[in-house]
Amino acid sequence: MRLSDLGDKEIVNLANGSRHGQLADAELLFDEQKGVIKAILLPDISGRFNFWGNKDYLQLPWNAIRKIGEDIIIFDVPEL
């Protein structure tokens, strides 16, 4: 599977069923030393903006992803 194939998938938290948009709207955080994805930075769906005018992000650790399905990415983080 290519990264471009993941863009339209909905991101859902298994812990509480909350939806966090699509992967195409997120940013990826890489470990430059190891060349691996560390986390997904999800836009804060509340729509709030911080003092500097930048959108707030929720950081989803890559290892929290439980399943990548045909239309959905399921992760498990109780505190989000």
C-alpha positions in Angstrom: 0.0 0.0 0.0 1.3 3.5 -0.9 1.0 6.5 1.3 -1.2 8.1 -1.4 -3.7 5.3 -1.0 -4.2 6.2 2.7 -5.3 9.9 2.1 -9.0 9.4 1.8 -9.3 7.1 4.8 -11.3 8.3 7.8 -9.4 8.3 11.1 -11.4 7.0 14.1 -10.5 6.4 17.7 -11.5 2.9 18.9 -11.6 4.1 22.6 -14.5 6.4 22.2 -15.6 6.3 18.5 -14.6 9.9 17.8 -13.8 10.8 14.2 -10.7 12.9 13.5 -11.0 13.7 9.8 -9.1 12.1 6.9 -5.4 11.3 6.7 -5.1 13.7 3.8 -5.7 16.6 6.3 -3.0 15.4 8.7 0.7 15.8 8.9 3.2 13.0 9.4 6.0 13.4 12.0 9.2 11.4 11.0 12.2 10.2 13.0 14.9 11.4 10.7 17.6 9.2 12.2 15.6 5.9 11.8 13.6 6.9 8.7 10.2 5.9 10.3 6.9 7.6 11.0 6.7 8.5 14.7 3.2 10.1 14.7 0.3 11.6 12.8 -0.5 15.2 13.6 -4.3 15.5 13.4 -5.9 18.9 13.0 -7.9 19.8 16.1 -11.5 19.3 15.0 -12.8 21.8 17.4 -11.6 24.5 15.0 -9.8 26.5 17.7 -6.8 28.6 16.7 -3.9 29.3 19.1 -2.4 32.7 19.9 -0.1 32.7 16.8 -3.0 31.9 14.4 -1.9 28.4 13.7 -4.3 25.5 14.0 -3.8 23.2 17.0 -2.9 19.6 16.4 -3.4 16.4 18.2 -0.4 14.0 18.1 -1.4 10.4 17.4 1.6 8.0 18.0 2.1 5.7 15.0 2.1 2.6 17.3 -1.5 3.5 18.4 -2.9 2.5 15.0 -4.7 -0.9 15.4 -6.1 -1.4 11.9 -5.9 0.1 8.4 -9.0 -1.0 6.6 -10.4 -0.3 3.2 -12.1 3.0 4.2 -10.9 3.7 7.7 -7.9 3.9 10.0 -8.6 2.8 13.6 -6.4 3.8 16.5 -6.7 3.4 20.2 -5.9 6.4 22.5 -8.2 6.7 25.5 -7.3 10.3 26.4 -8.1 11.9 23.0 
